[in-house]
Amino acid sequence: MKIMQVIPYFCFGGAETMCENLTYALAALGHQVVVVSLYGQHTPISRRMEAAGVNIRYLDKKLGLDVSMVGKLKRIMLAEKPDVVHTHLDAIKYAVAAVKLAGVPRCVHTVHNVADKEAEGRAQKIINGFYFSHGWSTPVALSPEVQKSIAAFYGLPPAKIPVIYNGIDLSRCREKQSYDLQNPAALTHIGRFNEQKNHDGLLRAFSLIHKKHPHTRLNLLGDGELLEPTQALAKTLGISDSVVFLGSQSNVYPYLENSDLFLLPSLYEGMPMTLIEAMGTGLPIVASKVGGVPDMLEDGESAILTDCAPESVAQAACELLEDEALRARLGRAAKAQSETFSAAHMAENYVRVYRAEGA
């Protein structure tokens, strides 16, 4: 089968990492994969994919609405003749129209977040809803909770929305060997600096943690539009000496291996790839119980799930810092649970959807 994945571009994000992992896993199953990036930027992820032999076609999308993408995608589809087109994020608005014009038989779209957060504005909701309700594209949910949000937001029957968990190459994870705390203890968060990831709440939580446990540091991996305001808040809270801004990293596993806790107090989520990476490492985790997170981890069994208030996050983190046995139990349980989220299993499930669509 020949599969074309279409994505805006390969910044460091969950959807982009999922697309990369799926591309490798589909190729390992013997399928041919072509990737189209709407924007022309070459990034560490896209360069890594090309070094691995992935065929990436770059377009020259302008900022904002660019209807020329439909014609350009159509020409690529006519040349490549894919059996299925798989869209991510807002690439759907251009790619599905191109699919119809090029006569590609199947189209699938992964909804990477709860539905009302992924569709930006009323126009995108109308476009997506039309595509889904008319069978032009099949929406795939990352978790049962995301499936519910798609069904409610677009008025679709849940039976028409397959659920496929995200997956990673678990062999890349460096499993934690000891649950003794470092000095200082390393608390880690990975995510773009945007409203969703709640860095404001995270820093306020760490300020409370640091008062009780001064020998702690907070490692922040990622970049984004709220980086500078977050750096300013760290200074305002008087914790800038204990907060390390590490930027975007193409390989997060060494940082996870050298962490003591993983914190993810997001305001909303689909199925965060960084959480799977932390699980695969065997890290004790504190995460907000939003979106697909409760479908991934069980509170008190494989993580501490809480609301995203700074006081709640701080209380959970302090509980883990003060109890090595609890850190070990939750970390090992998270590692065991991570086996559900392998890239190979994800790819096998997508192939089933590709083949069922339009049958």
C-alpha positions in Angstrom: 0.0 0.0 0.0 1.2 3.5 -0.8 0.4 6.1 1.9 0.8 9.8 1.7 0.9 11.7 5.0 0.2 15.5 4.8 1.2 17.8 7.6 1.8 21.6 7.9 5.5 21.2 8.8 7.8 19.3 11.3 8.2 21.6 14.3 8.8 19.8 17.7 5.3 18.8 18.7 3.2 15.7 19.4 1.5 15.5 16.1 4.8 15.8 14.2 6.5 13.2 16.4 3.5 10.9 15.9 3.7 11.4 12.1 7.4 10.5 12.1 6.9 7.4 14.3 4.0 6.2 12.1 6.1 6.7 8.9 8.9 4.5 10.2 6.5 1.9 11.5 4.4 1.7 8.3 7.7 1.3 6.3 8.7 -1.5 8.6 5.5 -3.3 7.7 6.4 -3.0 4.0 4.3 -0.1 3.0 5.5 2.8 0.9 5.2 6.2 2.6 5.4 9.7 1.0 5.3 12.7 3.3 4.2 16.2 2.2 5.1 19.3 4.3 2.9 22.3 3.4 5.6 24.7 4.5 9.1 24.7 3.1 11.0 24.7 6.3 13.5 21.9 6.9 13.7 21.1 10.6 15.6 18.6 12.8 12.7 16.2 12.6 12.4 16.4 8.8 16.2 16.1 8.3 16.2 13.1 10.6 13.4 11.5 8.5 15.2 12.2 5.2 18.4 10.7 6.6 16.4 7.6 7.3 15.3 7.5 3.7 11.8 9.1 3.9 10.6 10.9 0.8 9.4 14.3 1.9 7.9 16.8 -0.6 8.0 20.4 0.5 5.5 23.0 -0.6 5.7 26.8 -0.2 2.6 27.6 1.7 2.1 31.2 2.6 0.9 32.2 6.1 -2.8 32.3 6.5 -5.3 30.8 4.0 -3.5 29.7 0.9 -5.9 28.0 -1.6 -3.1 27.3 -4.0 -2.3 24.4 -1.7 -5.2 22.4 -3.1 -3.9 22.5 -6.7 -0.3 21.8 -5.6 -1.4 18.8 -3.5 -3.6 17.6 -6.3 -0.6 17.5 -8.7 1.5 15.6 -6.2 -1.3 13.1 -5.6 -1.7 12.6 -9.3 2.0 12.0 -9.7 2.5 9.8 -6.6 -0.9 7.9 -6.9 -1.3 7.0 -3.2 -3.8 4.5 -2.1 -4.7 6.6 1.0 -4.0 10.1 2.2 -3.5 10.6 5.9 -3.8 14.2 7.1 -2.7 15.9 10.3 -3.7 19.2 12.0 -5.0 21.9 9.6 -3.6 20.3 6.5 -7.0 18.7 6.3 -8.6 21.9 4.9 -6.5 21.6 1.7 -5.7 17.9 1.4 -9.2 16.5 1.4 -10.3 18.8 -1.4 -7.2 17.7 -3.3 -8.0 14.0 -2.6 -11.4 14.4 -4.2 -10.0 16.2 -7.3 -7.2 13.7 -7.7 -9.5 10.7 -7.3 -7.5 9.2 -4.3 -9.8 6.4 -3.0 -9.3 6.9 0.8 -8.6 9.6 3.2 -8.0 9.5 7.0 -7.5 12.4 9.5 -6.0 12.1 12.9 -7.6 14.4 15.4 -4.7 15.2 17.7 -6.5 17.0 20.4 -10.0 17.3 21.9 -12.1 18.3 18.9 -13.0 21.9 20.0 -9.4 22.8 20.6 -8.0 21.3 17.3 -10.5 23.0 15.0 -9.5 26.7 15.0 -12.6 28.8 14.5 -16.1 28.3 13.2 -15.0 28.0 9.5 -12.6 25.0 10.3 -15.4 23.3 12.3 -17.8 23.6 9.3 -15.1 22.3 6.8 -14.1 19.4 9.0 -17.7 18.5 9.8 -18.6 18.5 6.1 -15.7 16.2 5.3 -16.5 13.8 8.1 -20.2 13.7 7.7 -20.0 13.1 3.9 -17.4 10.4 4.2 -14.7 12.4 2.5 -12.4 11.7 5.4 -12.5 9.4 8.4 -11.6 11.0 11.7 -9.4 8.9 14.0 -9.4 9.7 17.7 -6.3 9.2 19.9 -8.4 8.0 22.9 -12.0 7.2 24.0 -12.2 10.7 25.5 -11.1 12.3 22.3 -13.6 10.1 20.4 -16.4 11.5 22.6 -15.3 15.0 21.9 -15.3 14.4 18.1 -18.8 12.8 18.3 -20.2 15.7 20.3 -18.5 18.5 18.4 -19.4 17.3 14.9 -22.5 15.3 15.6 -21.1 12.0 14.5 -21.9 8.5 15.7 -19.0 7.2 17.8 -19.0 4.0 15.8 -17.8 6.0 12.8 -14.8 7.3 14.8 -12.0 4.7 15.2 -9.8 5.0 18.3 -6.0 4.4 17.7 -3.6 5.2 20.5 -0.4 7.0 19.6 2.8 5.0 19.7 6.5 5.4 19.9 9.6 3.2 19.3 9.9 1.9 22.8 13.3 0.5 22.1 14.6 4.1 22.1 13.5 4.6 25.8 16.3 4.4 28.4 14.6 2.6 31.3 15.2 4.2 34.7 17.4 1.9 36.9 17.2 3.7 40.2 14.6 5.7 42.1 17.1 7.4 44.5 16.8 11.1 44.1 19.6 13.1 42.6 20.9 16.2 44.3 19.3 18.4 43.2 16.2 16.3 42.3 15.4 16.8 38.6 11.7 17.5 37.7 11.2 17.5 34.0 8.5 18.9 31.6 8.5 18.6 27.8 6.2 20.7 25.7 5.7 23.8 23.5 5.4 27.0 25.4 1.8 27.7 24.7 -1.5 28.1 26.7 -2.3 24.4 26.5 0.8 23.2 28.3 0.2 25.6 31.3 3.7 26.7 32.0 2.3 29.4 34.2 0.7 26.9 36.5 3.8 24.6 36.3 6.1 27.4 37.5 3.8 28.4 40.3 3.6 24.7 41.3 7.4 24.4 41.2 7.7 27.6 43.4 5.7 25.8 46.1 7.7 22.6 45.6 11.0 24.4 45.8 10.0 26.1 49.1 9.4 22.7 50.7 12.3 20.9 48.9 15.0 23.5 48.1 17.3 20.9 46.5 15.2 20.6 43.3 15.4 21.9 39.8 12.9 22.1 37.0 14.0 21.2 33.5 11.9 22.6 30.7 12.3 21.3 27.1 10.6 23.0 24.2 10.1 26.4 22.6 7.1 28.5 21.6 5.4 31.9 21.8 5.2 31.9 25.6 8.9 31.2 26.2 9.9 34.7 27.1 6.9 35.3 29.4 7.7 32.0 31.2 11.3 33.1 31.7 10.1 36.4 33.1 7.7 34.6 35.5 10.5 32.4 36.8 12.4 35.6 37.7 9.3 37.1 39.3 8.7 34.0 41.4 12.4 34.0 42.5 13.1 30.5 41.1 15.1 31.4 37.9 18.3 29.9 39.4 16.5 26.5 39.7 14.6 26.5 36.4 16.6 25.3 33.4 15.4 26.2 29.9 16.8 23.6 27.6 15.1 24.5 24.3 13.9 22.0 21.8 15.8 18.7 21.7 15.6 16.2 18.9 16.4 13.4 21.3 14.6 13.8 24.7 15.5 10.3 26.1 18.8 11.2 27.8 17.0 14.1 29.6 14.2 11.7 30.7 16.7 9.1 31.9 18.3 11.7 34.1 15.1 12.9 35.6 13.4 12.0 38.9 9.9 13.1 38.2 7.9 14.0 35.1 5.3 16.8 35.3 2.5 17.5 32.8 -0.1 19.9 34.2 -1.8 20.6 30.8 -5.1 22.4 30.6 -6.2 20.0 27.8 -4.7 17.2 25.9 -5.3 14.6 23.2 -2.8 11.8 23.8 0.6 13.5 24.6 3.6 11.8 23.0 5.9 13.1 25.7 3.8 11.3 28.3 4.4 8.0 26.5 8.1 8.8 26.4 8.1 9.4 30.1 6.2 6.2 30.7 8.6 4.2 28.5 11.4 5.5 30.7 9.7 4.4 33.9 9.5 7.8 35.4 7.1 8.6 38.3 4.5 11.0 36.7 2.2 13.8 37.9 -0.3 14.7 35.2 -3.5 16.6 34.9 -6.5 14.3 34.4 -7.6 15.9 31.1 -8.4 14.6 27.6 -6.8 11.2 26.9 -4.5 11.2 29.9 -6.8 9.1 32.1 -7.0 6.6 29.2 -3.3 6.2 29.4 -2.6 6.1 33.2 -4.5 5.1 36.3 -4.5 7.5 39.2 -2.7 5.9 42.2 -1.6 2.9 40.2 0.7 4.1 37.4 0.8 7.9 38.1 -0.7 10.6 40.2 -3.5 12.3 38.2 -4.7 15.6 39.5 -6.3 18.9 38.5 -4.0 21.5 37.0 -4.1 23.9 39.9 -0.6 24.7 41.1 -1.4 23.6 44.7 -2.6 20.2 43.5 0.4 19.6 41.3 2.8 20.7 44.0 1.2 18.4 46.6 1.4 15.4 44.3 5.0 16.1 43.4 6.0 16.5 47.0 4.3 13.2 47.8 6.5 11.5 45.3 9.7 13.4 46.4 9.1 12.2 49.9 8.4 8.5 49.2 10.9 6.4 47.2 8.7 3.3 47.4 5.9 5.2 45.8 8.2 6.6 43.1 9.4 3.1 42.2 5.9 1.5 42.2 4.3 4.1 40.0 7.4 4.4 37.7 7.5 0.6 37.1 3.7 0.5 36.5 4.0 3.3 34.0 6.7 1.5 32.2 4.6 -1.7 32.0 1.6 0.3 30.8 3.8 1.9 28.0 3.8 -1.4 26.1 0.2 -0.5 25.0 1.6 2.4 23.1 4.1 0.9 20.6 4.6 2.4 17.1 4.2 -1.0 15.6 0.8 -1.5 17.2 -0.2 2.0 16.1 0.8 1.3 12.5 -1.0 -2.0 12.4 -4.2 -0.3 13.6 -3.9 2.5 11.0 -3.5 0.0 8.2 -6.8 -1.6 9.2 -8.5 1.8 9.0 -6.8 2.5 5.7 -8.1 -0.7 4.2 -11.6 -0.5 5.7 -12.2 3.1 4.5 -14.3 3.1 1.4 -14.8 -0.6 1.4 
